[in-house]
Amino acid sequence: MGFGRSRFFAALLPGIVLFFSAFCRSERGPNYSFMHNATVAPAVSYYDYIIVGGGTAGCPLAATLSRKYNVLLLERGGSPYGNSNITNLSAFGAALSDLSPTSPAQRFISEDGVINSRARVLGGGSCLNAGFYTRAAPDYVRAAGWDGRLVNESYRWVERVVAFKPPMGRWQSAVRNGLLEVGIRPYNGFTFDHITGTKVGGTIFDMKGHRHTAADLLQYANPTGLTVLLHASVHKVLFRIKGRPRPMAHGVIFRDAEGNKHKAYLRNGPNSEVIISSGALGSPQLLMLSGVGPAQHLRAHNISLVLDQPMVGQGMSDNPMNAIFVPSPSPVEVSLIEVVGITNFGSYIEAAGGENFAGGTGRDYGMFSPKIGQLSTVPPKQRTPEALAKAIQLMDSLADAAFMGGFILEKIMGPVSTGDLELRTRNPNDNPSVTFNYFKEPLDLERCVQGIEIIERIIDSKAFSSFRYDYMSVPTLLNMTASSPINLLPKHANSSTSLEQFCKDTVMTIWHYHGGCQVGRVVDRDYKVLGVDALRVIDGSTFNYSPGTNPQATVMMLGRYMGMRILSERLAMEDESK
């Protein structure tokens, strides 16, 4: 950064004072006066900072920078407010299974064949996920080179608005006690911290079952310093190249919902920046569309080259998740992720359940829905609406009792396996092509097997006995999960005897994919894009590994953290120039 820690915090002081003096002017969603449809935007505008992507990182980043500077936040989706499918825990899954053009979720299918989803809404993935809130491990923070004190302050800033203690009903308590019984110790109680053993983590659902998202962090913003434009699709970052030793970002081109083109430029001055916070798919995609990426690939799409950067789109990872569904003779409370077992071998054990997996109107089957794609590794020839319709029809024919219960899942840390991302088209609204290479590396598969073995022991534990049928053996449950009509997998007869095969056959996503603009490869440790000026990427695309058991807390923290770092940097430079 160019100055020591004491000077760093001295530089923070004016921003802290500014925060408290202006907080009384803050607003709360959905009544943000600074939030507009992009159709009302002028053809040309100027800002100190332009942030592309109003997601889990972009919202806290914009709120922070707006305390001192004029900020434009561009979000390709709409508002989360007033959408009960986003707000209500009981409707979980409905937003993900909405395939309409205005859905807050945009489905994509990786080249591996796993159906997945990306956010298209203000607040990003925090509007769609299962809500678990937990911090990164201290080792992760140290490895990232972050300042531990500011990290903790940034987490607390986020937690004051969006983090809650979950209610912990009987079923979740049985999973917790089962984890302890099979040796995932010690018991660490309720904590946001990442500690080996079993714990109750936080949730972004309050006691009424209402979701709080990264969009709520905009209540910290200075209303006069922020403009949020919805349905604003950014097509490219603009660069100044002539007469410069390095390309310099100086604006963006975006289109509104009616297709009208707008240009937003940075105000003159050496410290204004464009910041991309479009997520693990959107950020490398936008860099490529703007001419920063692998030269040969960009030329194949007739994109003018700004900088040959072969690492853009590399290092794509998605933490594979596998689960066992356990029908229950006893009622099971509707719950998402509340408990986690953090093992010492690199697998995280979590659970979710409900009296049935209904979501929204009718029966959507929540996380098991073939509409969502969970538990659906779909061979290319079977990726058809007809195949999905058949799976849904088969599910509808099953008795309600088949859906009473819950599932216990394991997700591996890391992962070690990586893939890549490439453009399919030059349209930023189209999904790029992405490959995650699930279980390509043996260590990932080994961790999955170990995690499934822990789940088997939990199911057989005394603590969990009231939530399973005696006549259903663990191999029976494995075969039920692997062969049920809730997925479109190619079937293997040995899924219950070969846990390696079970892991491969039932791999699914838990939406923790990351990479594509990694630190040290595409950006430096200040998240500045290597080889160009006035451009940063701040979001999960910069991660080499997923932080903690669930990344959303750390992505929100990173937005706040880097906002404070940028403010302190700029204030220090402006003081020096006086």
C-alpha positions in Angstrom: 0.0 0.0 0.0 3.0 2.3 0.4 2.4 3.2 4.0 2.5 1.5 7.4 -0.3 0.2 9.5 -0.4 3.2 11.9 -0.7 5.5 8.9 -3.3 3.3 7.4 -5.6 3.5 10.4 -4.9 7.3 10.6 -6.1 7.6 7.1 -9.2 5.6 8.0 -10.2 8.1 10.7 -11.7 10.7 8.4 -13.8 8.0 6.8 -15.0 6.7 10.1 -16.0 10.3 11.2 -17.7 10.8 7.9 -19.6 7.5 8.4 -21.1 8.5 11.8 -21.8 12.1 10.8 -23.8 11.0 7.7 -25.5 7.9 9.1 -28.5 9.9 10.1 -29.2 10.5 6.4 -29.2 6.8 5.5 -32.2 5.1 3.9 -33.6 1.5 4.0 -34.8 -0.7 1.2 -37.0 -0.9 -0.6 -37.4 2.9 -0.5 -33.9 3.8 -1.7 -34.2 7.2 -3.4 -31.0 6.5 -5.3 -32.3 3.3 -7.0 -33.8 3.7 -10.5 -34.5 1.8 -13.6 -31.7 2.3 -16.1 -34.2 3.6 -18.7 -34.1 7.0 -16.9 -30.3 7.3 -17.0 -28.8 10.0 -19.2 -27.0 9.0 -22.4 -23.7 10.2 -20.8 -22.8 10.6 -17.2 -19.7 11.0 -15.0 -18.7 9.5 -11.6 -15.7 9.0 -9.3 -16.3 5.2 -9.2 -18.3 3.0 -11.5 -19.1 -0.5 -10.0 -20.3 -3.2 -12.4 -22.5 -5.7 -10.5 -24.8 -5.0 -7.6 -24.2 -8.3 -6.0 -22.8 -9.7 -2.8 -19.6 -7.7 -3.1 -20.8 -4.8 -5.2 -23.5 -3.5 -2.7 -21.2 -3.2 0.4 -18.5 -1.7 -1.8 -20.8 0.9 -3.3 -22.3 1.8 0.1 -18.8 2.3 1.5 -17.3 4.4 -1.4 -20.4 6.6 -1.5 -19.7 8.0 1.9 -17.0 10.2 0.3 -17.3 10.0 -3.4 -19.9 9.9 -6.3 -20.6 6.3 -7.2 -22.5 4.6 -10.0 -23.6 1.0 -9.3 -24.9 -0.9 -12.4 -27.0 -4.1 -11.8 -28.2 -6.2 -14.7 -31.1 -7.5 -12.7 -34.0 -6.0 -10.8 -34.8 -5.3 -7.2 -35.2 -8.1 -4.7 -37.8 -6.2 -2.7 -41.4 -7.3 -3.0 -40.5 -10.7 -4.3 -41.8 -13.3 -1.8 -39.8 -16.0 -3.5 -36.6 -14.2 -2.5 -37.8 -13.0 0.9 -39.5 -16.1 2.4 -37.5 -19.1 3.7 -40.6 -21.3 3.0 -40.4 -20.4 -0.7 -36.7 -21.4 -1.0 -36.1 -22.9 -4.5 -39.0 -21.1 -6.2 -36.7 -18.2 -7.4 -34.1 -20.7 -8.7 -36.7 -22.7 -10.6 -38.1 -19.6 -12.3 -36.7 -19.7 -15.8 -38.4 -16.5 -17.1 -36.3 -13.7 -18.6 -37.0 -11.5 -15.5 -36.1 -14.2 -13.0 -33.6 -13.3 -10.3 -31.7 -16.5 -11.2 -30.2 -17.3 -14.6 -29.7 -21.0 -15.2 -26.5 -22.3 -16.8 -25.2 -25.8 -17.4 -21.5 -26.3 -17.1 -19.6 -28.4 -19.6 -19.4 -31.1 -16.9 -23.2 -31.4 -17.2 -24.2 -30.0 -13.8 -27.1 -27.6 -13.9 -26.2 -24.4 -12.0 -27.5 -20.9 -11.5 -26.1 -17.3 -11.4 -27.7 -14.3 -9.8 -29.5 -11.6 -11.8 -30.8 -9.3 -9.0 -29.6 -6.5 -6.8 -28.0 -8.3 -3.8 -26.7 -11.1 -6.0 -26.4 -14.7 -4.7 -27.4 -13.6 -1.2 -31.0 -13.4 -2.7 -30.9 -17.0 -3.8 -28.8 -19.1 -1.5 -29.6 -21.2 1.5 -28.6 -18.4 3.9 -25.8 -19.8 6.0 -23.5 -17.1 7.4 -20.0 -18.0 8.6 -16.6 -16.3 8.4 -13.4 -17.5 6.7 -10.8 -19.3 8.8 -8.0 -17.1 10.2 -5.5 -19.0 8.0 -7.5 -18.0 5.0 -7.3 -14.3 6.0 -3.6 -14.5 6.6 -2.9 -16.3 3.3 -5.0 -13.6 1.5 -2.7 -10.9 3.0 -5.7 -9.1 4.5 -5.4 -6.9 7.6 -7.0 -9.0 10.4 -8.3 -6.0 12.4 -10.0 -4.4 9.4 -11.4 -7.8 8.3 -13.1 -8.3 11.7 -14.4 -4.7 11.6 -15.8 -5.3 8.2 -17.5 -8.6 9.1 -19.2 -6.9 12.1 -20.3 -4.1 9.8 -22.1 -6.7 7.6 -23.4 -8.7 10.6 -25.2 -5.7 12.1 -27.6 -5.8 9.2 -27.8 -9.3 7.7 -26.7 -12.0 10.2 -28.9 -13.8 12.8 -28.9 -16.8 15.1 -31.0 -19.6 13.6 -34.0 -21.1 15.6 -32.5 -24.7 15.8 -35.5 -27.0 15.8 -35.6 -30.7 16.6 -34.3 -32.0 13.3 -31.3 -29.6 13.1 -30.5 -30.4 16.8 -30.5 -34.1 16.0 -28.0 -33.5 13.1 -25.8 -31.4 15.5 -26.0 -34.1 18.2 -25.3 -36.8 15.6 -22.2 -35.0 14.4 -20.9 -34.9 18.0 -21.7 -38.5 18.6 -19.7 -39.6 15.6 -16.7 -37.6 16.7 -16.8 -34.2 14.9 -15.7 -32.4 18.0 -15.4 -30.1 20.0 -18.8 -28.5 20.1 -18.2 -24.8 19.5 -21.8 -23.6 20.1 -23.2 -20.7 18.1 -20.5 -18.7 16.4 -19.7 -17.0 13.1 -16.1 -18.2 13.4 -14.6 -21.0 11.4 -13.4 -23.6 14.0 -12.8 -27.3 13.6 -15.6 -29.3 15.2 -19.4 -28.9 15.2 -21.1 -25.5 15.5 -24.3 -23.6 14.9 -23.6 -20.9 12.4 -25.4 -17.7 11.4 -28.1 -17.2 8.9 -29.4 -14.3 6.8 -33.0 -15.3 7.6 -34.4 -13.6 10.6 -36.7 -15.2 13.2 -39.7 -14.5 11.0 -38.1 -16.5 8.2 -37.4 -13.4 6.1 -34.2 -13.1 4.1 -31.8 -10.2 4.5 -29.5 -9.6 1.5 -26.5 -7.6 0.5 -28.9 -5.1 -1.0 -29.8 -4.2 2.6 -26.3 -3.1 3.1 -27.1 -0.1 0.9 -28.8 1.4 3.9 -25.2 2.4 4.9 -24.8 4.5 1.7 -24.8 8.2 1.5 -28.0 8.7 -0.6 -26.6 11.8 -2.3 -23.4 10.0 -3.3 -24.8 6.8 -4.9 -26.8 6.1 -8.0 -28.1 2.5 -8.5 -29.3 1.6 -11.9 -31.3 -1.6 -12.3 -31.7 -3.7 -15.6 -28.4 -2.1 -16.7 -26.4 -4.6 -18.7 -22.8 -3.6 -19.2 -21.4 -4.5 -22.6 -17.8 -3.4 -22.2 -15.3 -1.4 -20.2 -13.8 1.5 -22.2 -10.0 2.0 -22.3 -7.7 4.9 -23.2 -4.8 3.4 -25.1 -3.2 6.0 -27.4 -0.2 7.9 -25.9 -0.2 5.8 -22.7 2.3 3.1 -21.6 -0.6 1.0 -20.3 -4.3 0.9 -21.2 -6.4 2.9 -18.7 -10.1 2.3 -18.0 -12.1 5.4 -18.2 -15.7 4.3 -18.5 -18.3 1.7 -19.5 -21.0 1.2 -22.1 -24.3 -0.3 -20.8 -27.8 -0.8 -22.2 -31.1 -0.5 -20.4 -34.1 -2.9 -20.6 -35.3 -1.2 -23.8 -32.0 -1.7 -25.5 -30.9 2.0 -25.3 -27.2 2.6 -25.1 -25.6 4.7 -22.3 -22.1 5.7 -21.5 -20.8 6.4 -18.0 -17.3 7.9 -17.7 -14.9 8.4 -14.8 -14.4 11.9 -13.7 -11.0 13.4 -14.5 -8.4 12.6 -11.9 -5.8 9.9 -11.3 -7.7 8.1 -8.6 -11.1 7.4 -10.2 -11.7 3.7 -11.1 -14.0 1.2 -12.7 -14.5 -1.8 -10.4 -15.9 -5.0 -11.7 -18.0 -7.0 -9.2 -19.9 -9.3 -11.5 -19.2 -12.6 -9.9 -17.2 -15.7 -11.0 -18.9 -15.9 -14.4 -19.6 -12.3 -15.1 -16.3 -10.7 -14.2 -14.0 -12.8 -16.4 -16.7 -12.6 -19.1 -16.7 -8.8 -19.0 -13.0 -8.6 -19.1 -12.9 -10.7 -22.2 -15.7 -8.7 -23.8 -13.7 -5.6 -23.1 -10.6 -6.9 -24.8 -8.7 -8.2 -21.8 -8.1 -11.9 -22.0 -6.5 -14.7 -24.1 -5.6 -13.0 -27.4 -6.4 -16.0 -29.6 -9.8 -16.6 -28.0 -10.7 -12.9 -28.3 -9.7 -12.7 -31.9 -11.9 -15.8 -32.6 -14.8 -13.7 -31.4 -13.7 -10.6 -33.3 -13.0 -8.6 -30.1 -10.4 -5.9 -30.4 -7.5 -6.8 -28.1 -6.6 -4.4 -25.3 -4.3 -6.7 -23.4 -3.3 -10.3 -24.0 -4.0 -11.9 -20.5 -4.2 -15.7 -20.8 -5.1 -16.1 -17.2 -8.5 -14.5 -17.5 -11.1 -17.3 -17.2 -8.6 -19.8 -15.7 -8.8 -21.4 -12.3 -12.6 -21.9 -12.3 -13.7 -24.1 -9.4 -17.0 -25.2 -7.9 -17.1 -27.0 -4.6 -18.9 -30.3 -5.3 -21.7 -31.2 -3.0 -23.2 -34.6 -2.4 -26.1 -35.5 -0.2 -28.2 -38.4 1.2 -31.9 -37.9 1.5 -33.4 -39.4 4.7 -37.2 -39.9 4.9 -38.5 -39.3 8.4 -41.4 -40.9 10.3 -41.5 -37.8 12.5 -42.3 -34.2 11.4 -39.3 -32.2 10.3 -39.2 -28.4 10.6 -38.6 -26.4 7.5 -35.0 -25.3 7.7 -32.0 -24.6 5.5 -28.4 -24.7 6.6 -28.0 -24.0 10.4 -25.4 -26.5 11.6 -22.0 -27.4 10.2 -19.5 -30.1 11.1 -16.0 -28.9 10.1 -13.9 -32.0 9.8 -10.1 -32.2 10.0 -9.9 -34.0 6.6 -11.4 -31.2 4.4 -15.2 -32.0 4.3 -18.0 -29.9 5.7 -21.2 -31.6 6.8 -24.5 -29.6 6.7 -28.2 -30.4 6.5 -31.5 -29.0 5.4 -35.1 -30.3 5.8 -38.8 -29.7 5.9 -42.2 -31.4 6.0 -42.0 -31.4 2.3 -39.7 -29.7 -0.2 -42.5 -27.4 -1.5 -41.4 -24.0 -2.8 -43.7 -21.3 -3.8 -47.0 -22.3 -5.5 -47.4 -26.0 -5.8 -44.7 -28.5 -5.1 -41.3 -27.4 -6.3 -39.3 -29.8 -4.1 -36.9 -27.2 -2.9 -33.2 -28.1 -3.3 -34.2 -31.5 -4.9 -36.2 -29.9 -7.7 -35.3 -31.0 -11.2 -36.4 -27.5 -12.2 -33.5 -26.1 -10.2 -31.1 -28.8 -11.3 -29.8 -29.9 -7.9 -28.7 -33.5 -8.0 -28.9 -33.4 -11.8 -25.8 -34.2 -13.7 -27.4 -34.2 -17.1 -25.8 -36.0 -20.1 -25.8 -33.6 -23.1 -28.4 -35.6 -25.0 -30.8 -35.5 -22.1 -30.6 -31.7 -21.5 -34.2 -31.2 -22.8 -37.4 -29.7 -21.5 -39.1 -33.0 -22.2 -36.6 -34.8 -19.9 -37.1 -32.3 -17.1 -40.9 -32.5 -17.5 -40.7 -36.3 -17.2 -38.7 -36.1 -14.0 -41.2 -33.6 -12.5 -44.1 -35.9 -13.5 -42.4 -38.8 -11.8 -42.0 -36.7 -8.7 -45.6 -35.7 -8.7 -46.7 -39.3 -8.8 -44.9 -40.0 -5.5 -46.7 -39.9 -2.2 -46.2 -36.9 0.1 -44.6 -39.2 2.6 -41.7 -39.7 0.2 -40.7 -36.0 0.7 -41.1 -35.9 4.5 -37.6 -35.7 5.9 -34.4 -33.9 5.0 -31.0 -34.4 3.5 -27.6 -34.4 5.1 -24.9 -33.1 2.7 -21.2 -32.8 2.5 -19.2 -30.2 0.6 -15.5 -30.4 0.2 -13.1 -27.6 0.9 -11.1 -26.0 -1.8 -11.5 -27.7 -4.2 -8.3 -28.7 -5.8 -9.8 -29.5 -9.2 -10.1 -26.5 -11.5 -11.4 -25.7 -15.0 -11.8 -22.7 -17.2 -14.3 -20.2 -18.7 -14.7 -19.1 -22.3 -17.0 -16.9 -24.3 -19.8 -18.4 -26.3 -21.0 -15.1 -27.8 -20.3 -11.4 -27.5 -23.6 -10.8 -25.7 -23.0 -10.1 -22.0 -26.5 -11.5 -21.2 -25.6 -14.9 -22.6 -23.9 -17.4 -20.4 -20.3 -18.2 -21.1 -19.0 -21.7 -21.4 -17.6 -23.0 -18.1 -16.0 -26.2 -17.0 -15.3 -27.0 -13.4 -13.8 -30.6 -13.7 -15.5 -32.0 -10.6 -13.4 -34.7 -8.9 -10.7 -34.5 -11.5 -8.1 -34.4 -8.7 -8.1 -37.6 -6.5 -8.0 -35.6 -3.3 -11.4 -34.1 -4.0 -12.9 -37.5 -4.5 -11.2 -38.8 -1.4 -12.7 -36.0 0.7 -16.1 -36.6 -0.7 -16.0 -40.3 0.2 -14.8 -39.5 3.7 -17.7 -37.0 4.1 -20.3 -39.5 2.9 -18.9 -42.0 5.4 -19.5 -39.4 8.2 -23.1 -38.9 7.0 -23.7 -42.6 7.0 -22.6 -42.7 10.7 -24.8 -39.8 11.6 -27.8 -41.5 10.0 -27.0 -44.6 12.2 -26.4 -42.5 15.3 -28.6 -42.7 18.4 -29.1 -39.0 18.3 -30.7 -39.2 14.8 -32.7 -42.4 15.4 -36.2 -40.7 15.7 -35.8 -39.2 12.3 -35.2 -42.3 10.2 -37.1 -45.5 9.5 -35.5 -48.6 11.0 -36.2 -50.7 7.9 -34.3 -48.3 5.7 -30.6 -49.2 5.7 -28.0 -46.8 4.7 -27.3 -48.6 1.4 -31.1 -48.4 0.7 -30.9 -44.6 1.3 -27.9 -44.3 -0.9 -29.7 -46.1 -3.7 -32.8 -44.0 -3.2 -30.8 -40.9 -3.6 -28.9 -42.1 -6.6 -31.8 -43.6 -8.5 -34.8 -41.5 -7.6 -36.6 -39.5 -10.3 -35.4 -36.2 -8.7 -32.4 -36.4 -11.0 -31.6 -37.2 -14.6 -28.4 -39.1 -13.9 -27.1 -42.1 -15.8 -27.6 -44.9 -13.3 -25.0 -47.3 -11.9 -26.0 -50.4 -10.0 -23.1 -50.1 -7.6 -23.7 -46.6 -6.2 -24.3 -47.9 -2.7 -21.3 -50.2 -2.7 -18.9 -47.7 -4.3 -18.9 -44.4 -2.6 -16.5 -43.1 -5.3 -19.2 -43.9 -7.9 -21.9 -42.4 -5.6 -19.9 -39.1 -5.4 -19.5 -38.9 -9.1 -23.1 -39.9 -9.9 -24.8 -37.5 -7.5 -22.5 -34.5 -7.7 -24.3 -31.2 -7.5 -23.6 -27.6 -6.9 -24.1 -25.5 -3.8 -23.4 -22.4 -5.8 -20.0 -21.7 -4.3 -18.2 -21.5 -7.7 -15.3 -19.0 -7.9 -12.1 -18.1 -9.8 -11.5 -16.7 -13.3 -9.8 -13.5 -12.1 -7.6 -14.8 -9.4 -5.2 -12.9 -7.2 -1.6 -13.2 -8.6 -2.9 -14.3 -12.0 -5.3 -11.6 -13.1 -5.3 -9.1 -10.3 -2.7 -8.1 -7.6 -3.3 -8.2 -3.9 -5.0 -4.8 -4.1 -7.4 -6.3 -6.7 -6.0 -4.1 -9.4 -6.1 -5.8 -12.8 -2.5 -6.5 -13.9 -1.3 -4.7 -16.9 -4.0 -1.9 -17.0 -4.7 1.2 -14.9 -7.9 2.4 -13.1 -9.5 -1.1 -13.1 -10.1 -3.5 -10.3 -12.0 -6.8 -9.8 -13.5 -7.2 -6.3 -15.6 -10.4 -5.8 -15.4 -14.2 -5.6 -13.8 -14.5 -9.0 -10.5 -13.5 -7.3 -10.6 -16.4 -4.9 -8.2 -19.4 -5.3 -10.3 -21.4 -2.8 -13.7 -20.9 -1.4 -13.5 -19.2 2.1 -14.9 -21.1 5.1 -17.7 -23.5 4.8 -19.9 -21.0 2.9 -18.5 -17.9 1.1 -21.2 -15.2 1.2 -20.1 -13.7 4.6 -16.5 -13.2 3.2 -17.7 -11.8 -0.1 -19.8 -9.2 1.6 -16.9 -8.5 4.0 -14.5 -8.1 1.1 -16.7 -5.4 -0.5 -16.7 -3.4 2.7 -13.0 -4.2 3.4 -11.8 -3.0 0.0 -14.1 0.0 0.1 -12.4 1.1 3.3 -8.9 0.3 1.9 -9.7 2.4 -1.3 -11.0 5.3 0.8 -8.0 5.3 3.1 -5.6 5.0 0.1 -7.2 7.9 -1.7 -7.5 10.2 1.3 -3.8 9.6 2.0 -2.8 10.5 -1.6 -5.0 13.6 -1.6 -3.5 14.7 1.7 0.0 14.2 0.3 -0.9 16.3 -2.8 -2.0 19.3 -0.7 
